[in-house]
Amino acid sequence: MLYKSTRGNESVLSSQAIVGGLAPDGGLYVPESVPKLELSELLSMSYQELASHVLSLYLTDFSEQEIKCSVYKAYDEKFVEEIVPIKYLEGRSILELYHGKTLAFKDMALSILPYLMKKASRRLGIKEEIVILTATSGDTGKAALEGFADVEGTKIVVFYPSEGISDIQKHQMVSQKGKNTFVFGIKGNFDDAQSAVKSLFLDDELKKQLKSDGFVFSSANSINIGRLVPQIVYYVHGYLEHVRKGIIQLGDEMNVVVPTGNFGNILAARYAKEMGLPIKKFICASNENAVLSDFIKTGIYDLDRPFKVTNSPSMDILISSNLERYLSLIGEDVNDLMVKLKTDKKYEISETGKKAMSDFYGHFATERETLSKIKSVYENEGYLLDTHTAVAEVVYEYYKKETGDETLALIASTASPYKFTRDVLKSISDDLLLDDDFELIKILSEKTGLEIPKSIETLSEDEVRHPHVISKVSIKNTVETILR
Ligand SMILES: *Cc1c(COP(=O)(O)O)cnc(C)c1O
């Protein structure tokens, strides 16, 4: 299996794609063909066995031993026993993807990426130290830091938007331990951070200088194909669990609902369908930064709109990188569209492309709808949603109302409610929330009886090790200084 760039044709091995991160032409690596699953053969597999199977279909230049070793090290006691527990609610099931160390679904891929990256770099005989440059809307940063902290032969540098992310998210990052970790707030939003980081990947002069100093760049963002592949696994797992429980029969269709930002998570579901998983509709849930759901409705991607800071901050994104992979999958001329995006801040896909997109549905949730959904689901069903998953629930409601389609839906739950304590508590309580977020963790636990996840229980006591906030124009400078 070889990988090519969405903007070119030169093929590379999966290990090269993983270490490279972004393709040299600025495109994203995609597999040249999509392997197929034989679902009936997967029914008896544990999560780890399934992950090993799916990964081995994509990462064909890794040995079976290398893949298994990475999988079992990644999905161990850091997670709960089931890895991805499922809650069965009325007419839909919640795929809880947040039981890793940092309480967001990013752990699913970022727990394994460091192992894959090390094995890939050894295989390719790379002598340089790998510098992971990461832009985060709040959750990728911490998950990547946890994954790469003190991993020999790597450094990890994270840029987060200083305004907009939750206090818990921020403290998780600025208190990160590890000699090889570097964390900076930037005065700007996620798009600013992501664009700056992408431009460093394409800065040939800088890369040349670094190479002679003994460094190469790589990425832990979902532009890295090593992020995408592990995310395919949990959709297959979620489906198979329903078959095992007798809720559906093998071959029955399911819908999936995904709260979406950079289009990585929902794209993994789309790849699962390409591999043979019977998914009927992909319900793409946006927050008020509704660039993606508008695109799905109209076929027009239009950046000309204000960037909003919302109560689902990990989805506060206007430039969704992974959409490029989807455009490539449905046969669009990616180069042409990306040029238009750069010059006109806008593009429209072809009529064929729009038809190919008919298995997608898009809508957005307002901040107010998000909060009242948390309240109603908690009061009526006793289940506590985080703000991102609540966006998915709101949009799923719109979908059912508009289409009448009641096909069983798998809702991707992307974060623990404890990660967004203030907004979650605000929605289910009438009290004035005067305490700091760490106090609110205790209050939320007392109120709901939901156990506080171990990884944040003592978070407030962890000292700040990364206090710096920089302007977005000094990102390059900062990276050079770290590596000097
Ligand atoms: C990253 C993130 C998302 C968005 O996922 P994408 O793959 O970027 O679409 C949604 N919810 C949470 C909690 C996240 O951390």
PDBQT file of the ligand as one rigid body, heavy atoms in Angstrom, charges set to zero:
ROOT
HETATM    1  C1  LIG A 501     -10.863  17.671  17.923  1.00  0.00    +0.000 C 
HETATM    2  C2  LIG A 501     -12.209  17.605  18.506  1.00  0.00    +0.000 A 
HETATM    3  C3  LIG A 501     -13.364  17.603  17.696  1.00  0.00    +0.000 A 
HETATM    4  C4  LIG A 501     -13.305  17.745  16.198  1.00  0.00    +0.000 C 
HETATM    5  O1  LIG A 501     -12.705  16.626  15.570  1.00  0.00    +0.000 OA
HETATM    6  P1  LIG A 501     -12.150  16.741  14.076  1.00  0.00    +0.000 P 
HETATM    7  O2  LIG A 501     -11.508  15.459  13.790  1.00  0.00    +0.000 OA
HETATM    8  O3  LIG A 501     -11.193  17.894  14.092  1.00  0.00    +0.000 OA
HETATM    9  O4  LIG A 501     -13.323  17.030  13.202  1.00  0.00    +0.000 OA
HETATM   10  C5  LIG A 501     -14.596  17.468  18.307  1.00  0.00    +0.000 A 
HETATM   11  N1  LIG A 501     -14.705  17.382  19.651  1.00  0.00    +0.000 NA
HETATM   12  C6  LIG A 501     -13.621  17.376  20.460  1.00  0.00    +0.000 A 
HETATM   13  C7  LIG A 501     -13.821  17.289  21.922  1.00  0.00    +0.000 C 
HETATM   14  C8  LIG A 501     -12.342  17.490  19.923  1.00  0.00    +0.000 A 
HETATM   15  O5  LIG A 501     -11.276  17.488  20.735  1.00  0.00    +0.000 OA
ENDROOT
TORSDOF 0
